[in-house]
């Protein structure tokens, strides 16, 4: 477990965003953001690899995007 201290203004913003998006704590919200960033980097890598001639499954990418959208709509 890591402890990250945020400046007061950033902490207030994060609390507001966490509540608005249905997270119980700022920690849960930050963990979600980190996971999202990780997923974005994986997709970006796959897209770039596809542009270089390697193939990737469009169905896999669209399924992940659909799952993320459904998660946000909950």
C-alpha positions, 0 to 999 in steps of 0.5 A, spaced: 500 500 500 502 506 498 500 513 501 500 519 497 499 526 500 495 531 495 495 538 496 489 541 499 486 544 493 487 537 489 484 533 494 478 537 494 477 536 487 479 529 487 474 528 493 468 531 489 470 527 482 470 520 487 463 522 489 461 524 483 463 517 479 461 513 485 467 511 489 467 511 496 474 514 497 479 518 494 484 512 494 479 508 490 478 513 485 486 514 484 487 506 483 481 506 478 485 512 474 491 508 475 488 502 472 485 506 466 492 509 464 495 502 464 489 500 460 490 506 455 497 504 455 496 497 453 491 499 447 496 504 445 501 499 444 497 494 441 494 500 436 502 502 434 504 495 433 498 494 428 500 500 425 507 497 424 504 491 421 502 486 427 495 484 427 491 485 433 483 483 434 479 489 433 473 485 437 478 485 443 479 492 443 472 494 441 470 489 447 474 492 452 472 499 450 465 497 451 466 494 458 469 500 460 463 504 457 458 500 461 463 501 467 462 508 467 455 508 466 454 504 472 
